[in-house]
Amino acid sequence: MDSGDDEPVATQPLPVTAAASLTDTIIPPSGTAAKPAGAPDEDVEGEDELLPAMADDDYSAQLSWQSESKDNLKVLMDNFSPAQYERFEAYRRHALPKQAIRKVIQQTTGQQVSQPVAQIVAGVGKVFVGEIVEKARQVQSRRNDSGPLTPDHLREAYRMYQAETGRVGSARPMRGKRLFVR
């Protein structure tokens, strides 16, 4: 979307004091006079330079992509069976707890992580769990089992995932640690 030629211009909001809500006055940066909120803007043309610009074609392409994405999701959801729709809704409603993810990352790496990093790791973890559950459902149907998933289904799904994608996890071997051990 972005060619990399234009860098967005950073803007800083004007500081607002608690009294501003009472007097409708904004305290501008030092060196300029305060003006009432209802007063007309004298330098309207200069304000456009402060806001980051997005080219019209980039914006329309983004809107087009979002619209197409929503349409594709609607078509997909219309073709779900009731059980699939229920699972999808449960998947959308739930999230891995960000604080627990931050704690696991901190214990693993020995370093503090920011909230956005924890959110990304939680998202990747959610996708991983979704893939394992989907493979476990396939294992369950292949075995003609019914009811909830069992640990055996999850173990087989994890084994299948490892066979398809190679080693799961870090680049180093887990030194004898195993997931879903009996």
C-alpha positions in Angstrom: 0.0 0.0 0.0 2.7 2.5 1.0 5.6 3.0 -1.3 7.8 4.1 1.6 8.5 7.5 0.1 6.2 9.4 2.4 6.8 9.4 6.1 3.9 10.2 8.3 4.3 13.5 10.1 4.1 13.1 13.9 1.6 15.3 15.6 1.3 16.2 19.3 -2.1 17.1 20.7 -2.4 20.5 22.4 -2.3 20.1 26.2 -5.7 20.5 27.8 -6.2 21.4 31.4 -9.0 20.4 33.7 -10.3 24.0 33.5 -10.7 23.7 29.8 -13.9 21.7 30.1 -15.3 24.5 32.3 -14.1 27.5 30.3 -13.9 26.0 26.8 -10.3 27.3 26.5 -7.4 25.2 25.3 -4.0 26.0 26.6 -1.7 26.0 23.5 2.1 25.4 23.7 4.1 28.1 25.2 4.7 31.2 23.1 1.2 31.4 21.7 -1.9 33.0 23.1 -5.0 31.0 24.2 -8.1 31.2 22.1 -11.6 30.2 22.9 -12.9 26.9 21.5 -15.6 28.7 19.4 -13.2 31.2 17.7 -12.6 30.7 14.0 -9.4 29.2 12.9 -7.0 31.6 11.3 -4.5 29.1 9.8 -6.8 26.4 8.6 -4.5 25.6 5.6 -1.6 24.9 8.0 -3.5 22.2 9.9 -3.5 19.9 7.0 0.3 19.6 7.1 0.1 18.3 10.7 -2.1 15.3 9.9 -0.5 12.2 8.4 -1.6 11.9 4.8 -3.0 8.8 3.2 -3.2 8.8 -0.6 -6.7 8.4 -2.0 -5.8 5.3 -3.9 -4.3 3.7 -0.8 -7.4 4.5 1.2 -9.8 3.2 -1.4 -7.7 0.1 -1.8 -7.9 -0.5 1.9 -11.6 0.1 2.0 -12.0 -2.3 -1.0 -10.0 -5.0 0.8 -11.9 -4.6 4.0 -15.2 -4.9 2.1 -14.1 -7.9 0.2 -12.8 -9.5 3.4 -16.2 -9.0 5.1 -18.0 -10.4 2.1 -15.8 -13.5 2.1 -16.4 -14.0 5.9 -20.1 -13.7 5.3 -20.1 -16.3 2.6 -18.0 -18.6 4.7 -20.3 -18.2 7.8 -23.4 -18.7 5.6 -22.1 -22.2 4.7 -21.2 -23.3 8.2 -23.1 -26.1 9.8 -24.8 -25.2 13.1 -22.0 -26.9 15.0 -19.3 -25.2 13.0 -21.0 -21.8 13.5 -21.2 -22.4 17.3 -17.5 -23.3 17.4 -16.6 -20.3 15.3 -18.6 -17.9 17.6 -16.9 -19.5 20.6 -13.5 -19.0 18.9 -14.3 -15.3 18.2 -15.5 -14.6 21.8 -12.6 -16.1 23.6 -9.0 -14.8 23.9 -5.9 -16.0 25.8 -5.4 -13.8 28.9 -2.7 -11.2 28.0 -1.3 -11.0 31.6 -0.8 -14.8 31.7 0.9 -14.6 28.3 3.2 -11.8 29.5 4.0 -13.9 32.6 4.9 -17.0 30.5 7.0 -14.9 28.1 8.8 -13.3 31.0 9.5 -16.6 32.7 10.7 -18.1 29.4 12.9 -15.2 28.2 13.8 -13.6 31.6 12.8 -10.2 30.1 9.8 -7.9 30.4 7.6 -7.6 27.3 5.3 -4.9 26.3 1.5 -5.3 26.0 1.5 -5.2 22.2 4.1 -8.1 22.1 2.0 -10.1 24.5 -1.1 -9.4 22.4 0.7 -10.7 19.2 1.9 -13.8 21.0 -1.6 -14.4 22.3 -3.0 -14.1 18.8 -0.5 -16.6 17.4 -1.2 -18.9 20.3 -4.9 -18.7 19.6 -4.3 -19.6 16.0 -2.2 -22.5 17.0 -4.8 -23.8 19.5 -7.4 -23.4 16.7 -5.4 -25.5 14.3 -4.8 -28.2 16.9 -8.5 -28.4 17.8 -9.5 -28.6 14.1 -7.0 -31.5 13.6 -8.3 -33.1 16.8 -11.9 -32.9 15.3 -10.6 -34.6 12.2 -9.0 -37.4 14.3 -12.2 -37.7 16.2 -14.4 -38.1 13.1 -11.8 -40.5 11.5 -12.1 -42.7 14.6 -15.9 -42.4 14.5 -15.8 -41.1 18.1 -18.4 -38.7 19.5 -18.7 -36.3 22.4 -16.0 -33.9 23.6 -12.4 -34.1 22.4 -10.2 -36.4 24.5 -6.5 -36.0 25.3 -5.8 -38.9 22.8 -7.4 -36.8 20.0 -5.3 -33.8 21.0 -2.1 -35.9 21.1 -2.7 -37.3 17.7 -3.5 -33.8 16.3 -0.3 -32.5 17.7 1.7 -35.4 16.2 0.0 -34.7 12.9 0.8 -31.0 13.2 4.5 -31.8 13.9 4.6 -34.1 10.9 3.2 -31.5 8.6 5.1 -28.4 9.8 8.3 -29.9 11.2 9.5 -29.1 14.7 7.1 -26.9 16.7 8.5 -24.1 18.9 11.9 -22.6 19.2 14.9 -23.5 17.0 16.5 -25.4 19.8 15.2 -28.9 20.7 13.1 -29.0 23.8 15.6 -31.3 25.6 13.1 -34.1 26.5 10.2 -31.8 27.3 7.0 -33.0 25.6 3.5 -31.6 25.2 0.4 -33.7 25.9 2.3 -36.4 27.8 0.4 -39.3 29.2 
